[in-house]
């Protein structure tokens, strides 16, 4: 690919990104960050537009630098958004994305890339163990439900609105 062409042009050796098990996790993490950064940026920028600019002007007159303005104005103003996104994302704690990982897996990197979703697919669809695969999928869903309920309860105890 283009990255390997660049590496060779710079005098390096090509890297087998899709077949080397050592590269699967870093590549997955980089792709996940690249894929989700846009959504997070949109949500947080929308939350930042609700912050009153007069607060920043008053803090500047009082002598607050950018760090103090961020700590005492920006973060408290977007705290409800941070809490809601945290609660929603903690429910996906075990959700790594079936499609994404399934497309990256092959026989050379399956040992390090097997996740709950691909395991459920392999056990249920390919091996015919439907009840076992259902139990694994149910376990994953229940863990996500418990995490969301616990995070929502914690948010309410700390004075935030939560999701429900």
Secondary structure, DSSP 8 states (H G I E B T S, - for coil): -HHHHHHHHTT-----TTT-HHHHHHHHHHHHHHHHHHHHHHHHHHHHTTS-HHHHHHHHHTT--HHHHIIIIIHHHHHHHHHHHHHHHHTTTT---HHHHHHH--TTTHHHH--HHHHHHIIIIIS--HHHHHHHHHHHHHHHHHHHHHHHHHHHHTT-----
